[in-house]
Amino acid sequence: MKILGGIPIQINLFEQIFEKKAKSKDMFRYIECFFVEMSAERVPVMIIDELQVIGDMKIDGLLIYKLFNFFVRLTKELHLAHVFVVTLDW
């Protein structure tokens, strides 16, 4: 069984996505494409811990709402992955 930790990304693409003028759609699009590719072999499981650290972070609006909408898209709309979110602070 092969286990992958993290989502691999080239440094230049990482810098491009996280520029000040970048949109949150860019990072979600990258992750979605990654899961499309990975789900051809098996259903990936994404586990997110310590989510409270982005509670008030803004990228085109509150990131936490965009992130949960993205998780719903991955799981219920596209059926690409299982997503678990864990936090103790909320």
C-alpha positions in Angstrom: 0.0 0.0 0.0 1.4 3.4 -1.0 0.7 6.3 1.4 1.2 9.9 0.3 1.6 12.6 2.8 0.8 16.1 1.6 0.0 17.3 -1.9 3.2 17.7 -4.1 3.6 21.0 -5.8 6.5 22.5 -7.7 8.0 25.6 -6.0 7.4 28.0 -8.9 3.7 27.0 -9.1 3.4 27.3 -5.3 4.8 30.9 -5.5 2.5 31.7 -8.4 -0.6 30.5 -6.5 0.2 32.4 -3.3 1.1 35.7 -4.8 -0.9 38.6 -3.5 -2.9 38.9 -6.7 -3.7 35.2 -6.9 -7.3 34.0 -6.4 -8.3 31.2 -4.0 -9.8 29.5 -7.1 -6.3 28.8 -8.3 -5.3 26.7 -5.3 -8.6 24.8 -5.3 -8.3 24.1 -9.0 -4.8 22.6 -8.4 -5.9 20.4 -5.6 -9.0 19.3 -7.5 -6.8 18.3 -10.6 -4.5 16.4 -8.2 -7.4 14.4 -6.8 -8.9 13.7 -10.2 -5.6 12.1 -11.2 -5.2 10.2 -7.9 -8.8 9.0 -7.8 -8.3 7.0 -11.0 -6.5 4.4 -8.9 -8.3 4.7 -5.5 -10.4 7.1 -3.5 -8.1 9.5 -1.7 -8.7 10.6 1.9 -7.8 14.1 3.0 -7.4 14.8 6.7 -7.2 18.5 7.7 -6.1 19.3 11.3 -5.8 22.6 13.2 -8.2 24.3 10.8 -8.9 27.0 13.4 -5.7 28.8 12.4 -7.3 30.1 9.2 -10.6 31.0 10.9 -10.3 34.7 10.0 -7.9 34.5 7.0 -9.2 36.3 3.9 -8.4 35.4 0.3 -11.3 36.8 -1.9 -13.5 36.6 1.3 -13.3 34.4 4.3 -11.2 31.4 3.3 -12.9 29.0 5.8 -16.2 29.2 3.9 -14.5 28.7 0.5 -12.6 25.8 1.9 -15.7 24.0 3.2 -17.5 24.6 -0.1 -14.5 23.1 -1.8 -14.7 20.1 0.5 -18.4 19.6 -0.3 -17.5 19.8 -4.0 -14.8 17.2 -3.7 -17.0 14.8 -1.7 -20.6 15.2 -2.6 -20.5 16.7 -6.1 -17.4 15.1 -7.7 -17.0 12.0 -5.5 -13.3 12.4 -5.7 -12.2 12.1 -2.1 -13.2 11.7 1.5 -12.5 14.7 3.6 -12.1 14.8 7.4 -11.7 18.0 9.3 -10.4 17.9 12.9 -10.1 20.7 15.4 -10.3 21.2 19.1 -10.8 25.0 19.3 -14.3 25.5 17.9 
